[in-house]
């Protein structure tokens, strides 16, 4: 086995090494091997459980079971792919090597970086100690998502707070999705009229794509949800049921405001994983620095990135990872063959916004927030068809196609934008 430029012989060597065995990592591995079965591919990921995270909004609302969103990681590794059940410590891109936390080094010809992002629960004082009890829940963790449904069912009035931290976060619509579903449940139970529902978000806009905001504002108004802009959750006292927000006023000054609650759904601050932040692959914000169109690293030609970890301006959604997978696959294979790149990512992302049980505003968009509908109806209008897609079609496409190297290509049509 050849030595690296540092003189140390790597412990392992593969043609393609993929860091991250989540949605993006498994999908790329499967697609690479589907198109080139003899390729020597390894996936590095320490987790033994794989989660279909888009389903957790529905788990928190009592529509899906947590069990249905989880599968054994080992059973999803594509045939012909090596799974290294380990964590990455550091990258040596000049030597084309990755160092694992157990000290082993892994050499590669091409590297795909897609470990997702990390949830920074500890950035909110008191949250880790009370999460999962005292009425404090979150759909962003498999350990607490079922408690969200418990909280919704047990609340018969009082104050329910839903939070959204600074961007970027994964599935930016999820913090408000559960607020709508909870309010719809309480409406049906006849308790909404005695429940103060507040959506407290750091930003100053309900949704990043203006085209869909009026439809979401209609849902807010229908349920009587109180929008609290420029409210950032900074501390939680679970036993006393008090949440502290840093609130920025019109004059730009920030003051702390304490709110009482009976239920608090928390969306935690999020950032790139620490081992990415400290690596030479990161941009100034800590995210993997890739070209937004080709998804190849801006400095290292042998490295590609996709999924939540990359520093592009698209929304961090499962739909984005699906759209990025064929781009990375095509361009990585082209780079191995010495051919020009053919894959171009246009920033596509989607967010099925659950504005009620059986009703979804299907938001689809490209870079710059340009709407890009895939269906010939006004997707700003809540649709049962989109609910069917979210609850039935998308999970099947994920497990049975995307993670197996195949997928359904549904073209999007910006020309279908409604006035």
C-alpha positions in Angstrom: 0.0 0.0 0.0 1.4 3.4 -1.0 2.5 5.9 1.6 0.9 9.4 1.8 2.8 12.6 1.4 3.3 12.7 5.2 5.1 9.3 5.0 2.5 7.4 7.0 0.9 4.4 5.4 -2.9 4.7 5.6 -4.7 1.9 7.4 -7.5 1.7 4.8 -7.9 2.9 1.2 -11.0 3.2 -1.0 -11.7 4.9 -4.3 -14.7 6.8 -2.8 -15.1 7.6 0.9 -18.4 9.0 2.1 -18.4 10.8 5.5 -22.0 10.4 6.8 -24.5 7.6 6.6 -27.7 9.6 6.7 -30.0 10.4 3.8 -27.4 12.0 1.6 -24.6 9.5 2.3 -26.6 6.3 1.7 -28.3 7.8 -1.3 -25.0 8.8 -2.9 -23.4 5.4 -2.1 -26.3 3.5 -3.5 -26.5 5.6 -6.7 -22.7 5.4 -7.3 -22.9 1.6 -7.0 -26.0 1.4 -9.1 -24.3 3.2 -11.9 -20.9 1.7 -11.4 -21.1 -1.6 -9.4 -17.4 -2.3 -9.3 -16.6 1.0 -7.6 -14.8 0.7 -4.2 -16.9 2.7 -1.8 -16.9 3.1 1.9 -19.3 5.0 4.2 -18.1 6.3 7.6 -20.8 6.7 10.2 -20.9 5.7 13.9 -24.7 5.5 14.2 -26.5 2.2 14.2 -30.0 3.7 13.7 -31.1 5.5 10.5 -34.0 7.9 10.8 -36.5 9.3 8.3 -36.6 12.7 9.9 -39.2 14.3 7.7 -41.7 12.0 9.4 -41.1 13.4 12.9 -43.5 16.3 12.4 -46.2 13.7 11.9 -45.0 11.6 14.8 -45.2 14.6 17.1 -48.8 15.1 15.8 -49.9 11.5 16.3 -50.1 10.7 12.6 -47.1 8.4 12.3 -45.3 6.1 14.8 -41.7 6.7 15.7 -41.0 3.1 14.9 -42.0 3.6 11.3 -39.3 6.3 10.8 -36.4 4.2 12.2 -34.4 1.4 10.6 -31.1 -0.4 11.3 -28.3 1.4 9.6 -26.5 -1.8 8.7 -29.5 -3.0 6.8 -29.4 0.2 4.6 -25.7 0.0 3.6 -25.7 -0.8 -0.2 -24.5 -4.1 -1.4 -20.8 -3.8 -2.3 -20.2 -0.9 0.0 -18.0 -1.0 3.1 -19.4 0.4 6.3 -16.9 1.8 8.7 -18.8 2.2 12.0 -16.6 5.0 13.3 -16.5 8.7 13.8 -14.3 11.2 11.9 -11.8 13.2 13.9 -10.1 15.3 11.2 -9.4 15.7 7.5 -6.1 15.8 5.7 -7.2 16.9 2.2 -3.7 17.5 0.9 -2.9 13.9 1.6 -6.4 12.7 0.6 -6.9 11.1 4.0 -9.4 11.1 6.8 -8.4 10.3 10.4 -10.9 8.5 12.6 -11.4 9.1 16.3 -9.9 5.6 16.9 -6.7 6.8 15.2 -7.1 4.9 12.0 -6.4 6.7 8.7 -8.5 6.2 5.6 -7.2 7.2 2.2 -9.4 8.1 -0.7 -9.4 9.0 -4.4 -12.6 11.0 -4.0 -14.3 12.2 -0.8 -18.0 13.0 -0.3 -18.8 15.0 2.9 -22.4 14.8 4.1 -22.5 14.2 7.9 -25.5 16.5 8.4 -25.6 19.2 11.0 -25.6 19.2 14.8 -28.3 20.3 17.2 -26.9 22.7 19.8 -29.3 22.0 22.7 -26.8 23.2 25.3 -26.8 26.7 23.8 -30.2 27.3 25.5 -29.6 27.5 29.3 -31.5 24.8 31.2 -32.9 23.1 28.1 -30.9 19.7 28.3 -32.0 19.2 31.9 -35.7 19.6 31.2 -36.2 18.4 27.6 -38.7 15.6 27.5 -40.5 16.6 30.7 -42.2 19.6 32.4 -44.1 20.3 29.1 -40.8 20.9 27.2 -40.7 18.9 23.9 -39.1 18.9 20.5 -39.7 17.1 17.2 -36.0 17.5 16.4 -35.0 14.5 18.5 -36.1 10.9 18.3 -35.9 10.8 22.1 -38.5 13.5 22.6 -40.7 13.6 19.5 -43.2 11.2 21.0 -43.4 13.5 24.1 -44.6 16.3 21.8 -47.8 14.3 21.0 -48.2 13.6 24.8 -48.0 17.3 25.5 -50.4 18.2 22.7 -53.0 15.7 23.9 -52.7 16.6 27.6 -53.0 20.4 27.1 -56.6 21.5 27.7 -55.8 25.3 27.8 -53.2 27.7 28.9 -50.1 28.9 27.0 -48.3 26.9 24.3 -45.0 28.4 23.0 -43.4 27.2 19.7 -39.8 28.5 19.0 -37.6 28.9 15.9 -33.9 29.8 16.3 -31.6 31.8 14.0 -31.1 30.3 10.5 -29.9 28.1 9.0 -31.7 25.1 10.4 -32.8 21.9 8.8 -36.4 21.9 7.6 -37.0 25.6 8.3 -40.8 25.0 8.1 -40.9 22.4 10.8 -41.1 24.8 13.8 -44.3 26.2 12.5 -45.7 23.0 11.1 -46.2 21.5 14.5 -47.8 24.8 15.8 -50.5 24.5 13.1 -51.1 20.8 13.8 -51.3 21.3 17.5 -53.7 24.2 17.1 -55.8 22.2 14.7 -56.0 19.3 17.2 -57.0 21.7 20.0 -59.6 23.3 17.7 -61.1 19.8 17.1 -61.0 19.1 20.8 -62.8 22.4 21.6 -59.9 23.8 23.7 -58.2 26.2 21.3 -60.4 29.1 22.4 -58.8 28.9 25.9 -55.3 28.3 24.6 -52.8 31.1 23.9 -50.6 29.8 21.0 -47.5 31.8 20.3 -44.9 31.2 17.6 -41.7 32.9 18.7 -39.1 33.2 16.0 -35.7 34.9 15.8 -36.4 36.3 12.3 -38.7 38.9 11.0 -40.6 36.9 8.4 -42.8 33.9 8.7 -41.2 32.0 5.9 -38.1 32.6 3.7 -40.0 32.4 0.4 -42.3 35.3 0.1 -44.6 33.6 -2.5 -45.9 31.2 0.2 -46.2 33.6 3.1 -49.8 34.8 2.5 -51.1 31.2 2.7 -49.2 30.6 5.9 -50.4 33.9 7.3 -54.0 32.7 6.6 -53.3 29.6 8.8 -51.8 31.8 11.5 -54.9 34.0 11.5 -57.3 31.0 11.3 -56.0 29.5 14.5 -55.4 32.8 16.2 -51.7 32.1 16.6 -49.7 35.1 18.0 -46.6 35.7 16.0 -43.7 37.0 18.0 -40.9 38.2 15.7 -37.3 38.7 16.8 -37.7 36.5 19.8 -34.8 34.1 20.5 -35.1 31.5 23.2 -32.1 31.6 25.5 -33.1 29.8 28.7 -35.7 27.4 30.0 -36.8 26.7 33.6 -38.7 23.6 33.3 -39.9 23.1 36.9 -41.2 26.7 37.0 -42.5 26.5 33.4 -40.7 29.8 32.4 -39.0 30.5 29.1 -36.6 33.4 28.7 -36.3 35.1 25.3 -33.9 37.7 24.0 -36.2 40.2 22.2 -34.9 42.7 19.8 -37.0 45.9 19.7 -37.6 48.3 16.8 -34.7 50.4 18.1 -32.3 47.5 17.7 -31.9 47.1 21.4 -32.3 43.6 23.0 -33.9 42.8 26.3 -34.7 39.6 28.1 -38.4 38.7 28.4 -39.7 35.8 30.5 -42.8 34.0 29.4 -44.8 31.5 31.3 -45.9 28.3 29.5 -47.8 25.1 29.9 -46.2 23.6 26.8 -43.0 24.6 25.1 -41.9 23.1 21.7 -38.3 23.9 21.2 -36.4 24.0 17.9 -32.7 24.1 18.9 -30.0 26.2 17.4 -28.1 24.3 14.8 -24.6 24.4 13.3 -22.1 22.4 11.3 -20.6 19.4 13.3 -17.6 20.5 15.4 -15.2 18.2 13.4 -16.3 20.1 10.3 -16.0 23.5 11.8 -12.4 23.0 12.8 -11.4 21.4 9.4 -9.8 22.9 6.4 -13.0 22.1 4.4 -15.1 24.7 6.2 -16.0 28.3 5.2 -16.1 31.2 7.5 -19.5 30.0 8.9 -18.2 26.5 9.6 -20.0 24.8 6.7 -18.4 22.8 4.0 -17.4 25.2 1.2 -18.6 23.9 -2.1 -19.5 25.4 -5.4 -23.3 26.0 -5.3 -23.8 24.5 -8.8 -21.4 21.6 -9.1 -21.2 20.8 -5.3 -17.4 20.3 -5.6 -15.3 21.8 -2.9 -14.0 25.3 -3.9 -10.4 24.4 -3.0 -10.0 20.7 -3.1 -10.9 19.1 -6.4 -11.2 15.6 -5.0 -13.9 16.5 -2.5 -17.7 16.9 -2.9 -20.4 17.8 -0.4 -24.1 17.7 -0.1 -26.9 17.7 2.4 -27.3 19.9 5.5 -23.6 20.4 6.0 -22.8 22.4 2.9 -22.6 26.2 2.9 -24.9 26.9 0.0 -27.9 29.2 0.3 -30.6 26.6 -0.4 -32.9 25.3 2.3 -31.6 22.4 4.3 -34.3 19.8 3.5 -34.6 16.2 2.4 -35.8 17.4 -1.0 -32.6 19.3 -1.4 -30.5 16.2 -0.6 -32.6 14.2 -3.2 -31.9 16.9 -5.8 -28.2 17.1 -5.0 -27.6 13.3 -5.0 -27.6 12.8 -8.8 -25.5 16.0 -9.2 -22.8 14.7 -6.9 -22.9 11.2 -8.4 -22.6 12.5 -12.0 -19.8 15.0 -11.2 -17.8 12.6 -9.0 -17.9 9.9 -11.7 -17.0 12.5 -14.4 -14.0 13.6 -12.3 -12.8 10.0 -12.0 -13.1 9.6 -15.7 -11.4 13.0 -16.5 -14.6 14.3 -18.2 -16.4 17.6 -17.9 -19.1 18.0 -15.3 -22.7 17.5 -16.4 -24.5 17.8 -13.0 -25.9 21.2 -12.1 -27.7 21.9 -8.8 -30.2 24.7 -9.1 -30.9 25.1 -5.4 -34.1 23.1 -5.4 -35.7 22.5 -2.0 -39.2 21.7 -0.8 -41.1 22.1 2.4 -44.5 20.4 2.8 -46.1 22.8 5.3 -48.7 21.0 7.4 -51.2 23.8 8.0 -53.7 21.3 9.5 -54.5 17.6 9.5 -55.1 16.6 5.9 -53.9 20.0 4.6 -50.5 20.9 3.2 -49.1 23.9 1.5 -46.5 22.4 -0.8 -43.7 24.9 -1.0 -41.0 24.3 -3.7 -38.3 26.7 -4.6 -34.9 27.3 -6.1 -31.9 29.4 -5.2 -32.9 33.0 -4.4 -36.3 31.8 -3.2 -37.7 31.4 -6.7 -40.9 29.3 -6.6 -40.6 26.1 -8.6 -43.9 24.1 -8.5 -43.9 20.5 -9.7 -47.7 20.2 -10.1 -50.1 22.2 -12.2 -52.2 23.6 -9.4 -51.7 26.6 -7.1 -49.5 25.0 -4.5 -50.1 27.9 -2.1 -53.5 26.5 -1.4 -53.7 23.8 1.3 -54.1 20.4 -0.4 -55.1 16.9 0.6 -53.1 15.7 -2.5 -50.0 17.1 -0.9 -50.9 15.5 2.4 -51.1 12.2 0.6 -47.6 12.8 -0.8 -46.2 13.7 2.6 -47.8 10.9 4.5 -47.7 8.0 2.0 -45.7 8.7 -1.2 -42.6 10.4 0.2 -41.7 7.8 2.8 -41.9 5.0 0.2 -39.8 7.0 -2.3 -37.2 7.5 0.4 -36.9 3.9 1.7 -37.6 2.0 -1.5 -36.0 4.2 -4.1 -33.7 7.0 -2.9 -31.7 4.9 -0.5 -31.4 2.1 -3.1 -29.8 4.2 -5.8 -33.0 4.9 -7.8 -35.4 7.8 -7.7 -38.4 9.4 -9.2 -37.6 12.5 -11.3 -40.4 15.0 -11.1 -39.5 18.2 -13.1 -40.3 21.5 -11.5 -41.9 24.3 -13.5 -41.2 27.9 -12.4 -43.5 28.9 -15.3 -46.4 27.5 -13.3 -46.1 30.2 -10.7 -49.6 31.7 -10.1 -50.1 35.4 -10.0 
